[in-house]
Amino acid sequence: MSRRVLSLIADILWFCILSEFFAQLPEPPKLNYDLIPDFFQLPPGEHLVEPAGVAVNSKGHVYVFHRGKHPLMEFDSSGKFLRSIADDLFVTAHMVRVDPEDNIWTADIGSHVVLKLSAEGRVLLALGRMRIPGDDVGHFNQPTDVAWDRDGNVYVTVSQTSAAANFHCR
């Protein structure tokens, strides 16, 4: 028998074995949720462009971080648009989080900064240099995520340098 025929027979056997295996798996559980079409009530003429992140604060307000002309948008818990925040600060939205004090944290791979904003939208902290990429302690080259701990440490991951940084904010 040729190798091609043997290979075909082996493939058929594997298919039969795997088919029997997968046929015996239990049904996956049903998920109890409903998709709500058009939940976010955007202002006229506004569209979400490449949504990159979503976060919810303690009041149930939803923040959507996207790559459109108003990158950081706030909605109430029913999806009603409330406001856009700090439009001029963002270049390429990547990630948004809300900390336990309802501060808003963003990572922007285009401006090369991580920002901490108050719930009112004021800049409280900027990590990195705005629109200046780099590999040293004062710069980031496309920061991708941020986390914090209860001791005041801030952790940032950076895409282009394959690094993670730790800051102790006093």
N, C-alpha and C positions, 0 to 999 in steps of 0.2 A: 504494500500500500504506500502511496505517496505521502509525503509530509502534509500536503494540503488536505488530503482526505482525513488523515489522523487529527489534524487541527480542527477540522469541521466537526468531527465526531466528538472531540473533547469539548468544543463550544456547546454543542447540543446537550451533552451530559450536564455541563455546568448550568445551562439554562434550566434544565429539568429539576436539578437539585435546588437551585435558588428559587425557582417558581414555587416549589413545594414548601420551602422555608418561609417565604413571604406570605403564602396562603395561610399559614398557621399563626401568623401574628394577630394579636387582638385588634379590634377596631380602635382607632384613636378616639380619645374623649371628645365630646361635643363642647365647643367653647361657647360660653354664655355671653355673647356680646352682639350688638347690632351696629352695622356701619351707618353713620349718619351723614348722608350726602350733603355737601354744601354747608357744613357746620359753621365754618368761619365766614362771617358776614363782612366781606372786604369792602372798602370804600369804592365808589364808582371808578372804573378804569384801572383799578389795582389788581394785580395777579401775584400769586406766590410763584417765585422763580427759583427752581432748585432748592426747595426747603432743606436745610442742613441740620436743624435742631429744633426741639420743642421742650419746654419746661413749664412747670406749674408752681405758683407760689402758695403760701398758706391760706390766702383768700380765695383760691380756686381760679385766679387769673392765669391765662395761658399765654406764654411768650413763644412766638414763632420767629426763628432766625432763618432768613432766606437771602437769596442773592439778587433781589429786586431793588427798586429805587428807595424803598423804605425797609431796610434789612431787618430791623428788630421791631416787631409789632406785638401789641398787647391786646388781648381779648378778654372779656369777662367769661364766666363759667358757662354762659349760654351761647358763646361764640360771637357776641357783638363786639365789633371793633371799638377799642377805646382810644388808642393812640399809637403813633410810631415814636421810637425813642432813639435819640442820638444819631440821626441819619448820616451826618457827615463824618462819623468816626469809622465807618465800616467800609471795607473794600471787597473781601470775599468771605462771607459768613461760613463758619465751619461748625461751631458748637455753642450751645447756651445751657446754662444751669442756674438754679436758684438755691442759695444757701439757706440755712435755718433762720437767718435774720431777714429773709426776703431780698437780699442783695442779688443782683443779676450779674452773672459772670459770662463772658463771651470769649471765644478764641476765634481769631480772624487770620486765616492763612495768607491773605493779601496784604494786610497792614502789618503783619508779623507781631501782633500784640495780644495779650490777654488783658481784658478790662474787667474791673469790678465796678458796677454801677449801683447807686442807691436805688431803692424802689421808685424814687422820683425821677431817676434817669441821670443823676449827676455822677461824674467820674470820681470814684473814691480811690482807685488804685490802677496803675497801668504797669504791666510787666512787659518788658521789651521796649524797643524804640519804634515809634510810629513810622511805618513804610520804609524801615531800614533793616534788612535782614542781616544776620550775622551769627557767629558761632561762639561768641564770648559771653561773659556773665551778664552783660547789659542788653544783649540782643537775642532774638529768636529768629529762626528761619522756618516759618510756617508752623506755629504752635497749633496743636490739634485737640488738646483736652486739658481740663483742669479739675483738681479735686482739693479738698482741704480736710484737716482733722480738727479735733476739739482743742488741740494745743496751739492752734494758730499757724500751723505749717500749711503751705500751699504747694501743691505738686502739679507740674506742667509737663506734658509730653510734647515733643517736637518732631515733626515729620522728617524734615530734610537732613537733620543731623542724627537721627535715630537715637535720641537722648531723652532722658527725663530729668527735670530739674526740681529742686526742693528749695523753698524760700521760707524763712521764719519771719513772719510779718509782726513787727512790734507795734 
